Amino acid sequence: MLSTMFTSDVRQTLDQFRRSVDQMFDSFYGQSAPAPAGSSGDRNWTFSPVLESGWTDQYLTIRAILPGVSEKDVRVTVQNNQLVIEGERKAPDAFQKNAVTQIAYGKFYAAANLPSGLDVDHISCRLQNGMLDIQLPIAEASKPKQIQINSSEDRKAIHA
């Protein structure tokens, strides 16, 4: 019980600190902080989803963790070798007023710089169980090619 109370107290302190820092930046920049690179307009997003990535021989896969978001509320774009994921997680009707939650609701934004050598014309996206999986095929010109090594049979025999 003591550890639960301590964890809750630390979480509340960190939340209060985050709100204070947000207010400081809001007052420094005016009404809102500057927009992230590649986003449109003012900073009006609430959170950035967690991103992870991995490679295979065929694809670069980027995963965004978006629980509670439907495919109609997400937009994925690629421009200037940057993948942008933006959308909105809407709060349930019961959470509109007088709610206490640790889940961020509102608009979200995440961007990832893409390496060269990807075929951005054939990207596929799938949102399932709160996981947005984006597959970017590796261009054929960028895939490794096996080079055959020829051996020379010009060996001279040494007689003893």
Helices and strands as residue ranges (DSSP letters): H 2-29, E 50-55, E 59-65, G 71-73, E 74-79, E 82-89, G 93-95, E 106-113, G 120-122, E 124-128, E 131-137, G 140-142
